[in-house]
Amino acid sequence: MLYHLLYPLHDYHAIFNVFRYITFRTAYATLTALIISLILGPWIIKKLSQYGVRQYIREEGPSSHKPKEGTPTMGGILILFSALFSTALWADLTNYYIWVVIFVTLTFGIIGFVDDYAKLARKNNRGLRVKAKLFVQSSIAIAVALLLYFDPKFNSHLILPFFKKITPDLGWLYVIFILLVIVGCSNAVNLTDGLDGLAMGSLVIAYTTYLVFSYCAGHFKIANYLQIAYVAHSGELAVFCGAMVGAGMGFLWFNAYPAQVFMGDVGSLALGATLGTVAVIIKQEIILLLVGALFVAEALSVIFQVGYFKLSHGRRIFKMAPIHHHFELKGWSEPKIIVRFWIIAIMLALLAVSTLKLR
Protein backbone atom coordinates (compact mmCIF):
# COMPACT_ATOMS: atom_id res chain seq x y z
CA MET A 1 0.00 0.00 0.00
CA LEU A 2 2.72 2.47 0.99
CA TYR A 3 4.76 1.29 -1.99
CA HIS A 4 1.93 2.19 -4.36
CA LEU A 5 1.12 5.46 -2.59
CA LEU A 6 4.59 6.85 -1.99
CA TYR A 7 6.93 5.43 -4.62
CA PRO A 8 5.21 7.36 -7.49
CA LEU A 9 6.16 10.55 -5.62
CA HIS A 10 9.85 9.97 -6.34
CA ASP A 11 9.40 12.18 -9.41
CA TYR A 12 8.79 15.07 -7.03
CA HIS A 13 11.30 14.24 -4.31
CA ALA A 14 14.21 11.80 -4.38
CA ILE A 15 13.56 10.59 -0.82
CA PHE A 16 10.59 8.54 -2.03
CA ASN A 17 12.92 6.55 -4.27
CA VAL A 18 13.81 4.36 -1.28
CA PHE A 19 10.46 2.59 -1.66
CA ARG A 20 11.69 0.87 -4.80
CA TYR A 21 14.29 -1.04 -2.79
CA ILE A 22 13.23 -4.43 -1.47
CA THR A 23 15.83 -4.24 1.29
CA PHE A 24 14.32 -1.01 2.65
CA ARG A 25 10.77 -2.33 2.54
CA THR A 26 11.80 -5.66 4.06
CA ALA A 27 13.43 -3.94 7.02
CA TYR A 28 10.38 -1.80 7.69
CA ALA A 29 7.98 -4.70 7.13
CA THR A 30 9.87 -6.56 9.85
CA LEU A 31 9.77 -3.61 12.25
CA THR A 32 6.12 -2.84 11.52
CA ALA A 33 5.00 -6.42 12.18
CA LEU A 34 7.11 -6.56 15.34
CA ILE A 35 5.63 -3.33 16.73
CA ILE A 36 2.05 -4.34 15.88
CA SER A 37 2.54 -7.70 17.56
CA LEU A 38 4.03 -6.16 20.70
CA ILE A 39 1.28 -3.53 20.96
CA LEU A 40 -1.67 -5.82 20.28
CA GLY A 41 -0.27 -8.83 22.16
CA PRO A 42 -1.49 -7.97 25.68
CA TRP A 43 -4.96 -7.03 24.38
CA ILE A 44 -5.26 -10.23 22.31
CA ILE A 45 -4.16 -12.38 25.25
CA LYS A 46 -6.68 -10.65 27.51
CA LYS A 47 -9.52 -11.17 25.03
CA LEU A 48 -8.64 -14.83 24.45
CA SER A 49 -8.68 -15.38 28.19
CA GLN A 50 -12.01 -13.55 28.61
CA TYR A 51 -13.67 -15.68 25.94
CA GLY A 52 -12.34 -18.90 27.42
CA VAL A 53 -10.04 -19.71 24.51
CA ARG A 54 -7.74 -21.86 26.59
CA GLN A 55 -5.38 -24.75 25.96
CA TYR A 56 -6.34 -28.34 26.81
CA ILE A 57 -3.41 -30.63 27.59
CA ARG A 58 -3.45 -34.20 26.28
CA GLU A 59 -3.88 -36.74 29.06
CA GLU A 60 -0.95 -38.91 27.99
CA GLY A 61 1.42 -35.92 27.86
CA PRO A 62 4.25 -35.22 30.32
CA SER A 63 3.03 -34.40 33.82
CA SER A 64 5.10 -31.20 33.75
CA HIS A 65 2.65 -29.83 31.16
CA LYS A 66 -0.39 -30.00 33.43
CA PRO A 67 0.17 -26.46 34.81
CA LYS A 68 -0.02 -25.17 31.22
CA GLU A 69 -3.70 -26.11 30.99
CA GLY A 70 -5.83 -22.99 30.80
CA THR A 71 -3.18 -20.87 29.06
CA PRO A 72 -4.80 -18.79 26.27
CA THR A 73 -4.38 -20.34 22.82
CA MET A 74 -5.09 -19.36 19.20
CA GLY A 75 -2.50 -16.60 19.53
CA GLY A 76 -1.61 -17.36 15.93
CA ILE A 77 -4.32 -14.84 15.07
CA LEU A 78 -1.94 -12.15 16.35
CA ILE A 79 0.92 -13.47 14.19
CA LEU A 80 -1.15 -13.68 11.02
CA PHE A 81 -2.74 -10.26 11.47
CA SER A 82 0.59 -8.55 12.19
CA ALA A 83 2.38 -10.24 9.29
CA LEU A 84 -0.38 -9.75 6.71
CA PHE A 85 -1.06 -6.14 7.71
CA SER A 86 2.64 -5.34 7.45
CA THR A 87 2.83 -7.13 4.10
CA ALA A 88 -0.12 -5.10 2.82
CA LEU A 89 1.67 -1.90 3.86
CA TRP A 90 5.13 -2.58 2.47
CA ALA A 91 4.88 -5.17 -0.32
CA ASP A 92 4.13 -4.62 -3.99
CA LEU A 93 0.51 -5.81 -4.09
CA THR A 94 0.62 -6.23 -7.86
CA ASN A 95 3.09 -9.08 -7.34
CA TYR A 96 1.54 -12.46 -8.15
CA TYR A 97 3.63 -14.41 -5.63
CA ILE A 98 2.61 -12.15 -2.77
CA TRP A 99 -1.03 -13.08 -3.36
CA VAL A 100 -0.15 -16.78 -3.55
CA VAL A 101 1.45 -16.74 -0.09
CA ILE A 102 -1.35 -14.57 1.33
CA PHE A 103 -3.86 -17.12 0.01
CA VAL A 104 -1.98 -20.01 1.61
CA THR A 105 -1.61 -18.14 4.91
CA LEU A 106 -5.33 -17.36 5.12
CA THR A 107 -6.64 -20.75 4.00
CA PHE A 108 -4.38 -22.81 6.24
CA GLY A 109 -5.07 -20.30 9.01
CA ILE A 110 -8.78 -21.02 8.61
CA ILE A 111 -8.13 -24.77 8.81
CA GLY A 112 -6.16 -24.20 12.01
CA PHE A 113 -8.88 -21.94 13.41
CA VAL A 114 -11.55 -24.60 12.82
CA ASP A 115 -9.27 -27.24 14.35
CA ASP A 116 -8.69 -25.10 17.44
CA TYR A 117 -12.40 -24.33 17.72
CA ALA A 118 -13.21 -28.06 17.59
CA LYS A 119 -10.85 -28.64 20.51
CA LEU A 120 -12.54 -25.89 22.50
CA ALA A 121 -16.01 -27.24 21.72
CA ARG A 122 -15.03 -30.78 22.77
CA LYS A 123 -13.00 -29.52 25.73
CA ASN A 124 -10.06 -31.78 24.91
CA ASN A 125 -6.94 -31.79 22.77
CA ARG A 126 -8.56 -33.62 19.84
CA GLY A 127 -9.65 -31.35 17.01
CA LEU A 128 -10.63 -32.21 13.45
CA ARG A 129 -10.29 -35.77 12.22
CA VAL A 130 -6.88 -36.36 10.70
CA LYS A 131 -8.24 -37.59 7.36
CA ALA A 132 -10.60 -34.62 7.02
CA LYS A 133 -7.84 -32.15 7.85
CA LEU A 134 -5.40 -33.76 5.42
CA PHE A 135 -8.03 -33.75 2.67
CA VAL A 136 -8.65 -30.00 2.98
CA GLN A 137 -4.94 -29.24 3.29
CA SER A 138 -4.17 -31.35 0.23
CA SER A 139 -6.95 -29.72 -1.80
CA ILE A 140 -5.55 -26.26 -1.13
CA ALA A 141 -1.98 -27.39 -1.79
CA ILE A 142 -2.98 -28.96 -5.11
CA ALA A 143 -4.75 -25.74 -6.12
CA VAL A 144 -1.57 -23.78 -5.38
CA ALA A 145 0.55 -26.38 -7.17
CA LEU A 146 -1.61 -26.15 -10.30
CA LEU A 147 -1.50 -22.34 -10.23
CA LEU A 148 2.28 -22.46 -10.22
CA TYR A 149 2.62 -25.39 -12.62
CA PHE A 150 0.53 -23.72 -15.33
CA ASP A 151 2.22 -20.34 -14.87
CA PRO A 152 4.23 -19.85 -18.11
CA LYS A 153 7.08 -18.26 -16.14
CA PHE A 154 7.33 -21.21 -13.75
CA ASN A 155 9.17 -24.45 -14.50
CA SER A 156 9.06 -27.94 -13.03
CA HIS A 157 12.81 -28.39 -12.68
CA LEU A 158 14.15 -29.48 -9.30
CA ILE A 159 17.16 -27.57 -7.99
CA LEU A 160 19.65 -29.63 -6.01
CA PRO A 161 22.03 -27.94 -3.54
CA PHE A 162 25.72 -28.73 -4.12
CA PHE A 163 24.84 -29.97 -7.65
CA LYS A 164 23.57 -26.78 -9.24
CA LYS A 165 23.98 -27.95 -12.81
CA ILE A 166 21.83 -31.03 -12.22
CA THR A 167 18.20 -29.92 -12.59
CA PRO A 168 15.87 -32.88 -13.23
CA ASP A 169 12.50 -32.03 -14.77
CA LEU A 170 9.74 -33.66 -12.73
CA GLY A 171 7.01 -32.77 -15.21
CA TRP A 172 3.51 -33.27 -13.80
CA LEU A 173 5.02 -35.07 -10.80
CA TYR A 174 6.06 -31.61 -9.65
CA VAL A 175 2.43 -31.01 -8.65
CA ILE A 176 2.61 -33.98 -6.26
CA PHE A 177 5.98 -32.78 -5.03
CA ILE A 178 4.57 -29.32 -4.21
CA LEU A 179 1.67 -30.98 -2.39
CA LEU A 180 4.07 -32.97 -0.21
CA VAL A 181 6.22 -29.92 0.57
CA ILE A 182 3.33 -27.65 1.60
CA VAL A 183 1.27 -30.18 3.55
CA GLY A 184 4.33 -31.85 5.04
CA CYS A 185 5.83 -28.57 6.23
CA SER A 186 2.51 -27.42 7.67
CA ASN A 187 2.04 -30.53 9.80
CA ALA A 188 5.71 -30.81 10.76
CA VAL A 189 5.61 -27.31 12.26
CA ASN A 190 2.36 -28.20 14.00
CA LEU A 191 4.01 -31.21 15.65
CA THR A 192 6.96 -29.08 16.76
CA ASP A 193 4.68 -26.67 18.61
CA GLY A 194 4.74 -28.54 21.91
CA LEU A 195 7.09 -26.48 24.08
CA ASP A 196 6.98 -22.78 24.93
CA GLY A 197 8.55 -20.85 22.07
CA LEU A 198 10.13 -23.90 20.40
CA ALA A 199 8.21 -23.74 17.12
CA MET A 200 8.04 -19.94 16.96
CA GLY A 201 11.74 -19.44 17.57
CA SER A 202 12.58 -22.07 14.99
CA LEU A 203 10.19 -20.46 12.49
CA VAL A 204 11.82 -17.05 12.97
CA ILE A 205 15.16 -18.64 12.11
CA ALA A 206 13.70 -20.44 9.07
CA TYR A 207 11.88 -17.38 7.72
CA THR A 208 15.03 -15.28 8.16
CA THR A 209 16.92 -17.82 6.08
CA TYR A 210 14.29 -17.80 3.35
CA LEU A 211 14.28 -14.01 3.42
CA VAL A 212 17.88 -14.21 2.23
CA PHE A 213 17.10 -16.92 -0.33
CA SER A 214 14.09 -14.99 -1.68
CA TYR A 215 16.10 -11.82 -2.18
CA CYS A 216 18.87 -13.72 -3.98
CA ALA A 217 16.45 -15.70 -6.17
CA GLY A 218 14.66 -12.53 -7.26
CA HIS A 219 17.81 -10.58 -8.12
CA PHE A 220 19.07 -11.55 -11.59
CA LYS A 221 22.73 -10.60 -11.06
CA ILE A 222 23.00 -12.23 -7.63
CA ALA A 223 21.19 -15.39 -8.76
CA ASN A 224 23.44 -15.63 -11.81
CA TYR A 225 26.58 -15.10 -9.73
CA LEU A 226 25.56 -17.72 -7.16
CA GLN A 227 24.32 -20.06 -9.89
CA ILE A 228 20.93 -20.53 -8.27
CA ALA A 229 17.55 -20.45 -9.97
CA TYR A 230 16.45 -16.94 -10.92
CA VAL A 231 12.71 -16.51 -10.35
CA ALA A 232 11.56 -13.15 -11.69
CA HIS A 233 9.69 -11.00 -9.16
CA SER A 234 10.19 -13.52 -6.33
CA GLY A 235 12.40 -11.03 -4.49
CA GLU A 236 9.21 -9.42 -3.20
CA LEU A 237 8.76 -12.49 -1.01
CA ALA A 238 11.64 -11.15 1.10
CA VAL A 239 9.23 -8.43 2.27
CA PHE A 240 6.68 -11.09 3.23
CA CYS A 241 9.31 -13.19 5.03
CA GLY A 242 10.47 -10.07 6.87
CA ALA A 243 6.91 -9.44 8.03
CA MET A 244 6.72 -13.03 9.27
CA VAL A 245 10.01 -12.64 11.14
CA GLY A 246 8.80 -9.44 12.83
CA ALA A 247 5.42 -10.90 13.74
CA GLY A 248 7.12 -14.04 15.02
CA MET A 249 9.56 -12.14 17.22
CA GLY A 250 6.71 -10.05 18.62
CA PHE A 251 4.70 -13.17 19.41
CA LEU A 252 7.74 -14.87 20.92
CA TRP A 253 7.88 -12.04 23.47
CA PHE A 254 4.70 -13.52 24.97
CA ASN A 255 5.24 -17.16 23.95
CA ALA A 256 8.69 -17.58 25.51
CA TYR A 257 8.93 -19.80 28.59
CA PRO A 258 6.78 -19.62 30.65
CA ALA A 259 4.29 -18.90 27.86
CA GLN A 260 1.50 -16.38 28.33
CA VAL A 261 -0.15 -17.58 25.12
CA PHE A 262 0.11 -20.42 22.60
CA MET A 263 -0.19 -19.95 18.84
CA GLY A 264 -2.52 -22.91 18.37
CA ASP A 265 -3.12 -24.65 15.06
CA VAL A 266 -4.29 -21.38 13.52
CA GLY A 267 -0.68 -20.26 13.73
CA SER A 268 1.38 -23.42 13.28
CA LEU A 269 -0.51 -24.84 10.28
CA ALA A 270 -0.51 -21.49 8.46
CA LEU A 271 3.13 -20.61 9.14
CA GLY A 272 4.35 -24.07 8.17
CA ALA A 273 2.36 -24.18 4.93
CA THR A 274 3.48 -20.69 3.93
CA LEU A 275 7.13 -21.51 4.61
CA GLY A 276 6.78 -24.50 2.30
CA THR A 277 5.11 -22.34 -0.34
CA VAL A 278 7.92 -19.77 -0.28
CA ALA A 279 10.44 -22.60 -0.68
CA VAL A 280 8.54 -23.93 -3.70
CA ILE A 281 8.21 -20.55 -5.42
CA ILE A 282 11.91 -19.70 -5.19
CA LYS A 283 12.95 -23.24 -6.18
CA GLN A 284 14.64 -23.99 -2.85
CA GLU A 285 12.47 -26.91 -1.73
CA ILE A 286 15.28 -29.41 -1.13
CA ILE A 287 17.21 -26.99 1.09
CA LEU A 288 14.08 -26.83 3.26
CA LEU A 289 15.08 -30.27 4.54
CA LEU A 290 18.15 -28.56 5.99
CA VAL A 291 16.62 -25.25 7.08
CA GLY A 292 13.64 -27.06 8.59
CA ALA A 293 15.50 -30.19 9.72
CA LEU A 294 14.19 -29.63 13.23
CA PHE A 295 10.61 -29.80 11.95
CA VAL A 296 11.48 -32.85 9.84
CA ALA A 297 12.98 -34.62 12.85
CA GLU A 298 9.88 -33.92 14.94
CA ALA A 299 7.58 -35.28 12.23
CA LEU A 300 9.72 -38.36 11.55
CA SER A 301 9.89 -39.16 15.26
CA VAL A 302 6.08 -39.40 15.30
CA ILE A 303 5.94 -41.47 12.09
CA PHE A 304 8.62 -43.91 13.31
CA GLN A 305 7.09 -44.12 16.78
CA VAL A 306 3.60 -44.93 15.49
CA GLY A 307 4.88 -47.33 12.83
CA TYR A 308 7.17 -49.23 15.21
CA PHE A 309 4.46 -49.33 17.88
CA LYS A 310 2.08 -51.06 15.46
CA LEU A 311 4.66 -53.45 14.00
CA SER A 312 6.12 -54.46 17.37
CA HIS A 313 2.74 -54.72 19.11
CA GLY A 314 3.29 -52.03 21.71
CA ARG A 315 7.02 -51.34 21.84
CA ARG A 316 8.39 -47.81 21.40
CA ILE A 317 11.52 -46.22 19.94
CA PHE A 318 11.23 -43.03 22.00
CA LYS A 319 9.89 -42.49 25.49
CA MET A 320 7.32 -40.21 23.85
CA ALA A 321 6.85 -38.50 20.49
CA PRO A 322 7.33 -35.88 19.12
CA ILE A 323 10.98 -36.12 20.05
CA HIS A 324 11.06 -33.01 22.26
CA HIS A 325 8.88 -34.93 24.75
CA HIS A 326 11.43 -37.76 24.69
CA PHE A 327 14.06 -35.39 26.06
CA GLU A 328 11.61 -34.06 28.64
CA LEU A 329 11.07 -37.57 29.98
CA LYS A 330 14.84 -38.09 30.03
CA GLY A 331 15.01 -35.27 32.56
CA TRP A 332 15.95 -32.26 30.43
CA SER A 333 14.27 -29.06 31.55
CA GLU A 334 11.94 -27.38 29.07
CA PRO A 335 14.04 -24.19 28.66
CA LYS A 336 17.16 -26.30 28.04
CA ILE A 337 15.45 -28.32 25.28
CA ILE A 338 14.13 -25.16 23.63
CA VAL A 339 17.45 -23.29 23.61
CA ARG A 340 19.41 -26.33 22.45
CA PHE A 341 16.96 -26.93 19.61
CA TRP A 342 17.24 -23.24 18.64
CA ILE A 343 21.04 -23.56 18.56
CA ILE A 344 20.71 -26.56 16.25
CA ALA A 345 18.27 -24.61 14.06
CA ILE A 346 20.70 -21.67 13.79
CA MET A 347 23.58 -23.98 12.86
CA LEU A 348 21.47 -25.64 10.16
CA ALA A 349 20.32 -22.26 8.84
CA LEU A 350 23.92 -21.07 8.52
CA LEU A 351 24.83 -24.30 6.75
CA ALA A 352 21.90 -23.77 4.37
CA VAL A 353 23.01 -20.22 3.57
CA SER A 354 26.52 -21.50 2.91
CA THR A 355 25.16 -23.67 0.08
CA LEU A 356 24.61 -20.49 -1.92
CA LYS A 357 28.35 -20.43 -2.57
CA LEU A 358 28.96 -24.17 -2.71
CA ARG A 359 28.79 -25.59 -6.23
Stockholm file with secondary structure:
# STOCKHOLM 1.0

chainA/1-359         MLYHLLYPLHDYHAIFNVFRYITFRTAYATLTALIISLILGPWIIKKLSQYGVRQYIREEGPSSHKPKEGTPTMGGILILFSALFSTALWADLTNYYIWVVIFVTLTFGIIGFVDDYAKLARKNNRGLRVKAKLFVQSSIAIAVALLLYFDPKFNSHLILPFFKKITPDLGWLYVIFILLVIVGCSNAVNLTDGLDGLAMGSLVIAYTTYLVFSYCAGHFKIANYLQIAYVAHSGELAVFCGAMVGAGMGFLWFNAYPAQVFMGDVGSLALGATLGTVAVIIKQEIILLLVGALFVAEALSVIFQVGYFKLSHGRRIFKMAPIHHHFELKGWSEPKIIVRFWIIAIMLALLAVSTLKLR
#=GR chainA/1-359 SS CHHHHHGGGGGTCGGGGGGGCHHHHHHHHHHHHHHHHHHHHHHHHHHHHHTTCBCCCCTTSCGGGGGGTTCBCCTHHHHHHHHHHHHHHHSCTTCHHHHHHHHHHHHHHHHHHHHHHHHHHHTSSCCSCHHHHHHHHHHHHHHHHHHHHTCTTCCCBCCCTTCTTCCCBCTTHHHHHHHHHHHHHHHHHHHHTTSTTHHHHHHHHHHHHHHHHHHHHTCHHHHHHHTCCCCTTGGGHHHHHHHHHHHHHHHHHHHSSSCSCCCHHHHHHHHHHHHHHHHHHTTCSTTHHHHTHHHHHHHHHHHHHHHHHHHTTSCCSSSSSSHHHHHHHTTCCHHHHHHHHHHHHHHHHHHHHHTTTCC
#=GC SS_cons         CHHHHHGGGGGTCGGGGGGGCHHHHHHHHHHHHHHHHHHHHHHHHHHHHHTTCBCCCCTTSCGGGGGGTTCBCCTHHHHHHHHHHHHHHHSCTTCHHHHHHHHHHHHHHHHHHHHHHHHHHHTSSCCSCHHHHHHHHHHHHHHHHHHHHTCTTCCCBCCCTTCTTCCCBCTTHHHHHHHHHHHHHHHHHHHHTTSTTHHHHHHHHHHHHHHHHHHHHTCHHHHHHHTCCCCTTGGGHHHHHHHHHHHHHHHHHHHSSSCSCCCHHHHHHHHHHHHHHHHHHTTCSTTHHHHTHHHHHHHHHHHHHHHHHHHTTSCCSSSSSSHHHHHHHTTCCHHHHHHHHHHHHHHHHHHHHHTTTCC
//
